[in-house]
Amino acid sequence: MGAPEKFAAWLTAHEHKDPVYGWVYRYHSRSDAHSIALCKLILEDLLRACASIREQAMADRIVYGINARHTFPNGKKKTLDLAIGTTKAVKQPIRFDLV
């Protein structure tokens, strides 16, 4: 099962409970839980499908960041849902967890 199918299953099972009213939502637009889950599933697919990325991750030459902060050359700052790069390029890097 690939990322799209796993994400659909995640959306079906995920629950966000409203702290005030107790209502349960499958998707909450103010939460980034769905984005984080999807990024992790995409990483899994990339590692499975691309030998080059898998080799570089195993050698610890590349890392990833979820909600990674990035400053562009013009000074504009953004938070990127998913960033893959070197430890120098990705702020708050996370090592690939290879199974």
Beta strands, then each sheet from edge to edge (+ up, - down):
strand 1: 16-17
strand 2: 24-25
strand 3: 63-71
strand 4: 77-85
sheet 1: 1+ 2-
sheet 2: 3+ 4-
end
